[in-house]
Amino acid sequence: MVNIQHASTYTGHDDNVFCLAFSPNSDLLATGSRDTTIHITRVSDICHSSLRSESEASGVEILHFAQNDTGELAGLRPYIFREHTHPVLSLAWSPDGRFIASGDTTGIIHVWEAATGTISATYHGHTRFVRSIAWSPDGTSIVSGGDYGDSTVQVWEAITDKHIFWHRSQYRIFGVSWEPLGSHIVSCSFDGSVQIWDAFTGELMQDYRQHAGPVYAASWSPDGQHIASAGQDSIIHVWEPFTGRTITRYTGHTDAIKTLAWSPDSRSIVSGSDDRTVQVWQATRGERIFLDNGYTKWIHAVGWSRDGKWIAAASGKAVKLLF
């Protein structure tokens, strides 16, 4: 059940925020920006800032987590991850919360330890923009999608950066998502296709072409039953992965839809659009539950925390937290 009553905004970046991801335990939010940095912020600090008086809420602390000998998160100190030298377009937290993978406009992907900021691997398989990235459910592999001048989806080992498979049948990749069972990947493209294929052999299982124009986002539901895809045509399709049967089409937006995310119970979807709105709606019926039109710029990224309590939306330099 969506019951949004409060909103708070994080404004720590110096330029547009292109990507965000909640940690698996829902306590932290990672954000990547055109300013080339990644910030890790404590979610409670962001939401509490909206509940304090204006004079008290002068800013939100950025936290870096130091790991003690038992492997637990211990001391806190201000932290911003600065290893990228170009705008950060994509990031994803590993299922166990130990690592974050992030990709930039040069094609570089860093895998770094969330607790220390140490880079454990750097992947050089892409030649240009890494627009999207996702971890396999078991945390051993990563899939990444290349945009301008690349147009490949690549599967590789997360820690060793050993290449596993290249998927080359789409033009300009905007989104990738791993099936919850770990066997298949869905990828969406500028060419209007949404394809499902075997994660390790590349065998094409489905080629969904019901969108009129580029498809900017595609995501597998947490229960594995549906895929949601959206793009330039301002319509979100919810469909069955292996039959291609469309369940519903959501038409609440009035401009291109660049980002979407499922609720952890697979019942709702949050979407963000160039129409400068964030909308939450029932996934299989297409009924709108919540509308937030308090943005002055288009929405670059949205995310839903695994505990279902938080929704984050990036617009311009700011990240708004809805709760």
WOFEN-V576732 format. One record per pair of residues at least 24 apart in sequence whose ideal C-beta (glycine too) atoms are under 10 Angstrom apart, sorted by the first residue. I is the first residue (numbers start at 0). J is the second residue. D is the distance in whole Angstrom. If there is no record, write none. Layout:
I,J,D + I,J,D
This chain:
0,262,10 + 0,264,9 + 0,266,9 + 0,267,9 + 0,288,9 + 0,307,9 + 1,262,8 + 1,266,9 + 1,267,6 + 1,269,9 + 1,279,5 + 1,280,9 + 1,281,9 + 1,288,5 + 1,289,6 + 1,303,10 + 1,307,9 + 1,310,8 + 1,321,9 + 2,288,9 + 2,289,9 + 2,308,10 + 2,322,9 + 3,277,10 + 3,279,8 + 3,288,9 + 3,289,5 + 3,291,8 + 3,309,10 + 3,310,7 + 3,321,5 + 3,322,7 + 4,321,9 + 4,322,7 + 5,46,7 + 5,49,6 + 5,50,7 + 5,320,8 + 5,321,7 + 5,322,5 + 6,45,10 + 6,46,9 + 6,49,6 + 6,291,7 + 6,293,8 + 6,310,9 + 6,312,9 + 6,319,6 + 6,320,7 + 6,321,5 + 6,322,8 + 7,42,10 + 7,44,9 + 7,45,5 + 7,46,5 + 7,47,8 + 7,48,5 + 7,49,3 + 7,50,8 + 7,51,10 + 7,56,8 + 7,59,8 + 7,318,9 + 7,319,7 + 7,320,5 + 7,321,9 + 7,322,8 + 8,45,8 + 8,48,8 + 8,49,8 + 8,59,9 + 8,293,10 + 8,312,10 + 8,314,9 + 8,316,10 + 8,317,5 + 8,318,7 + 8,319,5 + 8,320,7 + 9,38,8 + 9,40,6 + 9,42,10 + 9,44,9 + 9,45,5 + 9,46,10 + 9,48,8 + 9,58,9 + 9,59,5 + 9,61,9 + 9,311,9 + 9,313,9 + 9,316,10 + 9,317,7 + 9,318,5 + 9,319,8 + 9,320,7 + 10,58,8 + 10,59,8 + 10,315,9 + 10,316,6 + 10,317,5 + 10,318,8 + 10,319,10 + 11,36,9 + 11,38,6 + 11,40,7 + 11,45,10 + 11,58,8 + 11,59,7 + 11,60,9 + 11,61,6 + 11,79,8 + 11,316,9 + 11,317,9 + 11,318,8 + 12,36,7 + 12,37,10 + 12,38,7 + 12,79,9 + 12,87,10 + 12,313,9 + 12,315,9 + 12,316,5 + 12,317,8 + 12,318,8 + 13,316,7 + 14,86,8 + 14,315,9 + 14,316,6 + 15,86,8 + 15,296,8 + 15,297,10 + 15,299,7 + 15,313,8 + 15,314,9 + 15,315,6 + 15,316,6 + 15,317,9 + 16,87,9 + 16,299,6 + 16,300,7 + 16,311,10 + 16,312,10 + 16,313,4 + 16,314,8 + 16,315,8 + 16,316,6 + 16,317,7 + 16,318,6 + 17,86,7 + 17,87,6 + 17,88,5 + 17,89,8 + 17,90,9 + 17,103,10 + 17,104,10 + 17,130,9 + 17,258,10 + 17,299,5 + 17,300,7 + 17,313,7 + 18,86,10 + 18,87,7 + 18,88,6 + 18,89,5 + 18,90,5 + 18,91,9 + 18,101,8 + 18,102,9 + 18,130,9 + 18,131,9 + 18,132,9 + 18,258,9 + 18,299,7 + 18,300,5 + 18,302,9 + 18,313,7 + 19,90,7 + 19,258,9 + 19,260,10 + 19,299,9 + 19,300,5 + 19,301,8 + 19,302,5 + 19,311,5 + 19,312,8 + 19,313,5 + 19,318,6 + 20,89,9 + 20,90,5 + 20,91,6 + 20,92,5 + 20,99,8 + 20,100,10 + 20,101,9 + 20,132,9 + 20,133,10 + 20,260,10 + 20,300,9 + 20,302,6 + 20,304,10 + 20,311,9 + 21,92,7 + 21,260,10 + 21,302,6 + 21,303,8 + 21,304,4 + 21,305,7 + 21,306,9 + 21,308,10 + 21,309,7 + 21,310,10 + 21,311,7 + 22,92,5 + 22,93,10 + 22,96,5 + 22,99,9 + 22,113,7 + 22,304,8 + 22,305,8 + 23,92,6 + 23,93,8 + 23,94,6 + 23,95,7 + 23,96,5 + 23,97,9 + 23,304,9 + 23,305,6 + 23,306,10 + 24,72,10 + 24,92,10 + 24,95,10 + 24,96,6 + 24,304,9 + 24,305,7 + 24,306,8 + 25,263,9 + 25,303,10 + 25,304,4 + 25,305,5 + 25,306,4 + 25,307,8 + 25,308,7 + 25,309,7 + 26,62,10 + 26,64,10 + 26,72,9 + 26,96,9 + 26,304,9 + 26,306,9 + 27,62,8 + 27,64,8 + 27,72,9 + 27,92,8 + 27,96,8 + 27,99,10 + 27,113,8 + 27,304,10 + 28,92,10 + 28,302,8 + 28,304,8 + 28,309,8 + 28,311,6 + 28,318,7 + 28,320,8 + 29,80,8 + 29,87,10 + 29,90,6 + 29,91,9 + 29,92,6 + 29,99,6 + 29,101,8 + 29,113,8 + 29,302,9 + 30,61,10 + 30,87,9 + 30,90,8 + 30,300,8 + 30,302,10 + 30,311,8 + 30,313,7 + 30,318,6 + 31,80,9 + 31,83,8 + 31,86,8 + 31,87,3 + 31,88,7 + 31,89,7 + 31,90,5 + 31,99,9 + 31,101,6 + 31,102,9 + 31,103,8 + 31,299,10 + 31,300,9 + 31,313,9 + 32,83,10 + 32,86,7 + 32,87,6 + 32,88,10 + 32,299,10 + 32,313,9 + 32,316,8 + 32,318,10 + 33,85,9 + 33,86,4 + 33,87,8 + 33,88,9 + 33,104,9 + 33,299,10 + 33,316,9 + 34,79,10 + 34,81,10 + 34,83,10 + 34,86,8 + 34,87,8 + 34,316,8 + 35,80,10 + 35,81,7 + 35,82,9 + 35,83,5 + 35,84,6 + 35,85,6 + 35,86,6 + 35,87,6 + 35,103,7 + 35,104,9 + 36,61,10 + 36,79,5 + 36,80,6 + 36,81,6 + 36,82,9 + 36,83,7 + 36,86,10 + 36,87,7 + 37,78,10 + 37,79,7 + 37,80,4 + 37,81,8 + 37,82,8 + 37,83,7 + 37,87,6 + 37,90,6 + 37,99,7 + 37,101,6 + 37,109,9 + 37,111,9 + 37,116,9 + 38,62,9 + 38,63,10 + 38,78,8 + 38,79,5 + 38,80,7 + 38,318,9 + 39,63,7 + 39,64,7 + 39,78,6 + 39,79,8 + 39,80,7 + 39,99,8 + 39,113,7 + 39,114,10 + 39,116,9 + 40,78,10 + 40,79,10 + 40,311,10 + 40,318,8 + 40,320,9 + 41,75,8 + 42,304,7 + 42,306,10 + 42,308,8 + 42,309,6 + 42,311,8 + 42,320,7 + 42,322,9 + 43,309,10 + 44,320,10 + 45,309,9 + 45,311,9 + 45,318,8 + 45,319,9 + 45,320,5 + 45,322,9 + 46,308,9 + 46,309,7 + 46,320,6 + 46,321,9 + 46,322,5 + 48,320,9 + 49,319,10 + 49,320,8 + 49,322,9 + 59,318,10 + 59,320,10 + 63,113,9 + 63,114,9 + 63,115,8 + 63,116,6 + 64,112,10 + 64,113,7 + 64,114,5 + 64,115,8 + 64,116,9 + 65,114,7 + 65,115,7 + 65,116,10 + 66,97,9 + 66,112,8 + 66,113,9 + 66,114,4 + 66,115,6 + 66,117,10 + 67,114,10 + 70,97,9 + 70,114,8 + 71,114,9 + 72,96,9 + 72,113,9 + 72,114,6 + 73,114,9 + 78,115,10 + 78,116,6 + 79,116,9 + 80,109,8 + 80,111,7 + 80,113,9 + 80,116,6 + 80,118,9 + 81,116,9 + 82,107,9 + 82,109,6 + 82,111,7 + 82,116,8 + 82,117,10 + 82,118,6 + 82,121,9 + 83,107,7 + 83,108,10 + 83,109,7 + 85,128,10 + 86,128,9 + 87,129,9 + 88,128,6 + 88,129,6 + 88,130,6 + 88,131,8 + 88,132,9 + 88,146,8 + 88,299,10 + 88,300,10 + 89,128,9 + 89,129,6 + 89,130,6 + 89,131,5 + 89,132,4 + 89,133,9 + 89,143,7 + 89,144,8 + 89,146,10 + 89,174,9 + 89,175,9 + 89,300,9 + 90,129,10 + 90,131,10 + 90,132,7 + 90,300,9 + 91,131,9 + 91,132,5 + 91,133,5 + 91,134,6 + 91,141,8 + 91,142,9 + 91,143,9 + 91,175,10 + 91,177,10 + 92,134,8 + 92,305,10 + 93,134,5 + 93,135,9 + 93,138,5 + 93,139,10 + 93,141,9 + 93,157,7 + 93,158,10 + 94,134,6 + 94,135,8 + 94,136,6 + 94,137,7 + 94,138,5 + 94,139,10 + 94,177,10 + 94,305,10 + 95,134,9 + 95,137,10 + 95,138,6 + 96,138,10 + 97,138,8 + 98,134,8 + 98,138,8 + 98,141,10 + 98,157,7 + 98,158,8 + 99,132,10 + 99,134,10 + 100,129,9 + 100,132,5 + 100,133,9 + 100,134,7 + 100,141,6 + 100,143,8 + 100,157,7 + 101,129,8 + 101,132,7 + 102,128,8 + 102,129,3 + 102,130,8 + 102,131,8 + 102,132,5 + 102,141,10 + 102,143,6 + 102,144,9 + 102,145,9 + 103,127,10 + 103,128,8 + 103,129,6 + 104,128,5 + 104,129,8 + 104,130,9 + 104,146,9 + 104,147,8 + 105,129,9 + 106,143,9 + 106,145,7 + 106,146,10 + 106,147,10 + 106,148,9 + 106,149,7 + 108,132,7 + 108,141,8 + 108,143,6 + 108,153,9 + 108,155,9 + 108,160,8 + 110,134,10 + 110,141,7 + 110,155,10 + 110,156,10 + 110,157,6 + 110,158,7 + 110,160,8 + 119,157,9 + 119,158,6 + 119,159,10 + 119,160,9 + 120,155,9 + 120,156,8 + 120,157,7 + 120,158,6 + 120,159,7 + 120,160,5 + 120,161,10 + 121,160,7 + 122,153,8 + 122,155,6 + 122,156,9 + 122,157,9 + 122,159,10 + 122,160,5 + 122,161,10 + 122,162,9 + 123,160,8 + 124,149,9 + 124,151,8 + 124,153,5 + 124,154,10 + 124,155,6 + 124,160,8 + 124,162,6 + 124,165,8 + 125,149,5 + 125,150,10 + 125,151,7 + 125,152,10 + 125,153,7 + 125,172,10 + 126,150,10 + 126,151,9 + 127,151,10 + 127,171,10 + 128,171,9 + 128,172,9 + 128,173,10 + 129,153,9 + 129,172,9 + 130,171,8 + 130,172,6 + 130,173,5 + 130,174,8 + 130,175,9 + 130,189,10 + 130,215,9 + 131,172,6 + 131,173,6 + 131,174,5 + 131,175,5 + 131,176,8 + 131,186,8 + 131,187,9 + 131,215,10 + 131,216,9 + 131,217,9 + 132,174,10 + 132,175,7 + 133,174,9 + 133,175,5 + 133,176,6 + 133,177,5 + 133,184,8 + 133,185,10 + 133,186,10 + 133,218,9 + 133,219,9 + 134,177,7 + 135,177,5 + 135,178,9 + 135,181,5 + 135,182,10 + 135,184,9 + 135,198,7 + 135,199,10 + 136,177,6 + 136,178,8 + 136,179,6 + 136,180,7 + 136,181,4 + 136,182,10 + 137,177,10 + 137,181,6 + 138,181,10 + 139,163,10 + 139,181,9 + 140,164,10 + 140,177,8 + 140,181,8 + 140,184,10 + 140,198,7 + 140,199,8 + 141,175,10 + 141,177,9 + 142,166,9 + 142,172,10 + 142,175,5 + 142,176,8 + 142,177,6 + 142,184,5 + 142,185,10 + 142,186,8 + 142,198,7 + 143,172,9 + 143,175,7 + 144,169,9 + 144,171,9 + 144,172,3 + 144,173,7 + 144,174,7 + 144,175,5 + 144,184,10 + 144,186,6 + 144,187,8 + 144,188,9 + 145,171,8 + 145,172,6 + 146,170,10 + 146,171,5 + 146,172,6 + 146,173,7 + 146,188,10 + 146,189,8 + 147,171,7 + 147,189,10 + 150,188,8 + 150,189,8 + 150,190,9 + 151,186,10 + 152,184,7 + 152,185,10 + 152,186,5 + 152,188,9 + 152,194,9 + 152,196,8 + 152,201,9 + 154,184,7 + 154,196,10 + 154,197,10 + 154,198,6 + 154,199,7 + 154,201,9 + 163,198,8 + 163,199,6 + 163,200,10 + 163,201,10 + 164,196,9 + 164,197,9 + 164,198,7 + 164,199,6 + 164,200,7 + 164,201,5 + 165,201,8 + 166,194,8 + 166,196,6 + 166,197,10 + 166,198,9 + 166,201,6 + 166,203,9 + 167,201,9 + 168,192,8 + 168,194,7 + 168,196,8 + 168,201,9 + 168,203,7 + 168,206,9 + 169,193,9 + 169,194,6 + 169,196,10 + 169,206,10 + 169,214,10 + 170,213,9 + 171,213,8 + 172,214,10 + 173,213,7 + 173,214,7 + 173,215,5 + 173,216,7 + 173,217,8 + 173,230,8 + 173,257,8 + 173,258,10 + 174,214,7 + 174,215,7 + 174,216,5 + 174,217,5 + 174,218,7 + 174,228,8 + 174,229,9 + 174,230,9 + 174,257,9 + 174,258,9 + 174,259,9 + 175,217,8 + 175,218,9 + 175,219,10 + 176,216,9 + 176,217,6 + 176,218,5 + 176,219,5 + 176,220,9 + 176,226,8 + 176,227,9 + 176,228,10 + 176,261,10 + 177,218,10 + 177,219,7 + 178,204,10 + 178,219,5 + 178,220,10 + 178,223,6 + 178,226,9 + 178,240,7 + 179,219,6 + 179,220,8 + 179,221,6 + 179,222,7 + 179,223,4 + 179,224,9 + 179,265,10 + 180,219,10 + 180,223,6 + 183,219,8 + 183,223,9 + 183,240,8 + 183,241,9 + 184,217,10 + 184,219,9 + 185,217,5 + 185,218,8 + 185,219,6 + 185,226,6 + 185,227,10 + 185,228,8 + 185,240,7 + 186,214,9 + 186,217,7 + 187,213,8 + 187,214,4 + 187,215,7 + 187,216,7 + 187,217,4 + 187,218,9 + 187,226,9 + 187,228,6 + 187,229,9 + 187,230,7 + 188,213,7 + 188,214,6 + 188,215,9 + 188,217,9 + 188,230,9 + 189,213,4 + 189,214,8 + 189,215,9 + 189,230,9 + 189,231,9 + 190,214,8 + 191,230,8 + 191,231,9 + 191,232,9 + 192,217,10 + 192,228,10 + 193,217,5 + 193,226,7 + 193,227,10 + 193,228,5 + 193,229,10 + 193,230,9 + 193,236,8 + 193,238,9 + 193,240,10 + 193,243,9 + 195,219,9 + 195,226,8 + 195,240,6 + 195,241,7 + 195,243,9 + 204,240,8 + 204,241,6 + 204,243,10 + 205,238,9 + 205,239,9 + 205,240,6 + 205,241,6 + 205,242,8 + 205,243,6 + 206,243,8 + 207,236,8 + 207,238,6 + 207,239,10 + 207,240,9 + 207,243,5 + 207,244,10 + 207,245,9 + 208,243,9 + 209,234,9 + 209,236,6 + 209,238,8 + 209,243,8 + 209,245,6 + 209,248,9 + 210,234,7 + 210,235,10 + 210,236,7 + 212,255,8 + 213,255,8 + 214,256,9 + 215,255,7 + 215,256,7 + 215,257,5 + 215,258,7 + 215,259,9 + 215,272,10 + 215,273,10 + 216,256,7 + 216,257,7 + 216,258,5 + 216,259,5 + 216,260,9 + 216,270,8 + 216,271,9 + 216,300,10 + 216,301,9 + 217,259,8 + 218,258,9 + 218,259,6 + 218,260,7 + 218,261,6 + 218,268,8 + 219,261,8 + 219,265,10 + 220,261,5 + 220,262,9 + 220,263,10 + 220,264,10 + 220,265,4 + 220,266,9 + 220,268,9 + 220,282,7 + 220,283,10 + 221,261,6 + 221,262,8 + 221,263,6 + 221,264,7 + 221,265,5 + 221,266,10 + 221,303,10 + 221,305,9 + 222,261,9 + 222,263,10 + 222,264,8 + 222,265,4 + 222,266,9 + 223,265,8 + 224,265,7 + 224,282,10 + 224,283,9 + 225,261,9 + 225,265,7 + 225,268,10 + 225,282,7 + 225,283,7 + 226,261,10 + 227,259,6 + 227,260,9 + 227,261,7 + 227,268,6 + 227,270,8 + 227,282,7 + 228,256,9 + 228,259,8 + 229,255,8 + 229,256,4 + 229,257,8 + 229,258,8 + 229,259,6 + 229,268,9 + 229,270,6 + 229,271,10 + 229,272,8 + 230,255,7 + 230,256,6 + 230,257,8 + 231,255,5 + 231,256,8 + 231,257,9 + 231,273,9 + 232,256,8 + 233,272,7 + 233,273,9 + 233,274,8 + 235,259,6 + 235,268,7 + 235,270,6 + 235,272,10 + 235,278,9 + 235,280,8 + 235,282,9 + 235,285,8 + 237,261,10 + 237,268,8 + 237,280,10 + 237,281,10 + 237,282,6 + 237,283,6 + 237,284,10 + 237,285,8 + 246,282,8 + 246,283,5 + 246,284,9 + 246,285,9 + 247,280,9 + 247,281,9 + 247,282,8 + 247,283,6 + 247,284,6 + 247,285,4 + 247,286,9 + 248,285,7 + 249,278,8 + 249,280,6 + 249,281,9 + 249,282,9 + 249,284,9 + 249,285,4 + 249,286,9 + 249,287,8 + 250,285,8 + 251,276,8 + 251,278,5 + 251,279,10 + 251,280,6 + 251,285,8 + 251,286,9 + 251,287,5 + 251,290,8 + 252,276,7 + 252,277,10 + 252,278,7 + 252,298,10 + 254,297,8 + 255,297,8 + 256,298,9 + 257,297,7 + 257,298,7 + 257,299,7 + 257,300,8 + 257,301,9 + 258,297,10 + 258,298,6 + 258,299,7 + 258,300,5 + 258,301,5 + 258,302,9 + 258,312,8 + 258,313,8 + 259,298,10 + 259,300,10 + 259,301,7 + 259,302,10 + 259,303,10 + 260,300,9 + 260,301,5 + 260,302,5 + 260,303,5 + 260,304,10 + 260,310,8 + 260,311,9 + 260,312,10 + 261,303,7 + 262,303,5 + 262,304,10 + 262,305,10 + 262,307,6 + 262,310,9 + 263,303,7 + 263,304,8 + 263,305,5 + 263,306,7 + 263,307,5 + 263,308,10 + 264,307,7 + 266,307,10 + 267,303,8 + 267,307,9 + 267,310,10 + 268,301,9 + 268,303,9 + 269,298,10 + 269,301,5 + 269,302,8 + 269,303,6 + 269,310,5 + 269,311,9 + 269,312,8 + 269,321,9 + 270,298,8 + 270,301,7 + 270,312,10 + 271,297,8 + 271,298,3 + 271,299,7 + 271,300,7 + 271,301,5 + 271,302,10 + 271,310,10 + 271,312,6 + 271,313,8 + 271,314,8 + 272,297,7 + 272,298,6 + 272,301,10 + 273,297,4 + 273,298,8 + 273,299,10 + 274,298,9 + 275,314,7 + 276,312,10 + 276,314,10 + 277,301,6 + 277,310,7 + 277,311,10 + 277,312,5 + 277,314,8 + 277,319,8 + 277,321,7 + 279,303,9 + 279,310,7 + 279,321,9 + 289,321,8 + 291,319,8 + 291,321,7 + 293,319,8 + 294,319,8
